[in-house]
Amino acid sequence: MNRIVLTILTVVFLINTANAQRKTPELDKQKVEEQKQADETYGSSDSWKDKMIYGGNIGGSLGNVSSFFMIQPIVGYKITDKFQAGLCPLYIYNSRTYQFTSGKNFTQSINAYGPGVFGRYLINDNIFAHVEYLGLSYKIYDELSGLDVSKFSNSAFVGGGYMPGGTGVYIVALYDLLYNTNTSFYASPFDIRIGFVF
């Protein structure tokens, strides 16, 4: 009797295993079709509010010789589940005190601000590629004329970043393709930022 029950159980097990193996390619094909359909209908039932992203970065430092503060809010839109684009205006305050050999001090303060736009492509859940344009307008003291002179600086940043899970805190490393030692606002073409997005 035990042999008969064992034989029946073995046959049932083998039949179920064979059916499961036969269905696996069908399930894989079904998953591919579901992902393709999800990509094609991305956001069709979502509200535009659900596709908005917000965030930015903020930083600063205080010292006897120089002080620095910057804020860059981000407002973007998820065009697809992988691609985001939006606005990222920037404001920078920079103050530096120069000491002359005569003993007199001269403090120069700069308020730089301007528009910015960005595009971000999510390579996977954690890594993204980033492009950004910034235009900064500011005034700087000209020693020859003794007047404040208006300046404008263009930056075209490219790079990438790391953001665990696709939202929250991120770090991004960028390179300015338009960097020029004579006309750029920044002291270096490299820019590393830490920010947040939700």
Residue pairs with C-beta under 8 A, 6 or more apart in sequence:
38 81
39 80
39 81
42 80
42 81
43 50
43 51
43 78
43 80
43 81
48 77
51 77
51 78
51 79
52 75
52 76
52 77
52 78
53 74
53 75
53 76
53 77
53 78
53 84
53 86
53 197
53 198
54 73
54 74
54 75
54 76
54 197
54 198
55 73
55 74
55 195
55 196
55 197
55 198
56 71
56 72
56 73
56 74
56 88
56 195
56 196
56 197
57 70
57 71
57 72
57 193
57 194
57 195
57 196
58 70
58 71
58 72
58 195
59 68
59 69
59 70
59 193
60 67
60 68
60 69
60 70
61 67
61 68
64 97
65 96
65 97
66 94
66 95
66 96
66 97
67 93
67 94
67 95
67 96
68 92
68 93
68 94
68 95
69 92
69 93
70 90
70 91
70 92
70 93
71 90
71 91
72 88
72 89
72 90
72 91
72 116
72 195
73 88
73 89
74 86
74 87
74 88
74 118
74 195
74 197
75 86
75 87
75 88
76 84
76 85
76 86
76 87
76 118
76 120
76 197
77 84
77 85
77 86
78 84
79 85
81 122
82 121
82 122
83 119
83 120
83 121
83 122
84 119
84 120
84 121
84 122
85 117
85 118
85 119
85 120
86 117
86 118
87 115
87 116
87 117
87 118
88 116
88 117
88 118
88 132
88 134
89 113
89 114
89 115
89 116
90 112
90 113
90 114
90 116
90 134
90 136
91 111
91 112
91 113
92 110
92 111
92 112
92 113
92 136
92 138
92 185
93 109
93 110
93 111
93 112
94 109
94 110
94 112
95 107
95 108
95 109
95 110
96 107
96 108
97 105
97 106
97 107
98 105
98 106
98 107
98 108
99 105
99 106
100 106
108 140
108 141
110 138
110 139
110 140
111 138
111 139
112 136
112 137
112 138
112 153
112 185
113 136
113 137
113 138
114 134
114 135
114 136
114 137
114 152
115 134
115 135
116 132
116 133
116 134
116 135
117 132
117 133
118 130
118 131
118 132
118 133
119 130
119 131
119 132
120 128
120 129
120 130
120 131
121 128
121 129
122 128
122 166
123 129
123 160
125 164
125 165
125 166
126 162
126 163
126 164
126 165
126 166
127 160
127 161
127 162
127 163
128 160
128 161
128 162
128 163
128 170
129 159
129 160
130 157
130 158
130 159
130 160
130 161
130 172
130 174
131 156
131 157
131 158
132 155
132 156
132 157
132 158
132 174
133 154
133 155
133 156
133 157
134 154
134 155
134 157
135 152
135 153
135 154
135 155
136 152
136 153
136 155
136 185
137 150
137 151
137 152
138 150
138 151
138 152
138 153
138 185
139 148
139 149
139 150
139 151
140 148
140 149
140 151
141 147
141 148
141 149
142 148
142 149
151 183
151 185
153 183
153 184
153 185
153 186
154 178
155 176
155 178
155 179
155 184
155 185
155 186
156 176
156 177
156 178
157 174
157 175
157 176
157 177
157 191
158 174
158 175
158 177
159 172
159 173
159 174
159 175
160 172
160 173
161 170
161 171
161 172
161 173
162 170
162 171
162 172
163 169
163 170
163 171
163 197
167 197
167 198
168 196
168 197
168 198
169 194
169 195
169 196
170 194
170 195
170 196
170 197
171 192
171 193
171 194
172 192
172 193
172 195
173 190
173 191
173 192
174 190
174 191
174 192
174 193
175 189
175 190
175 191
176 184
176 186
176 189
176 190
176 191
178 184
179 186
179 188
179 189
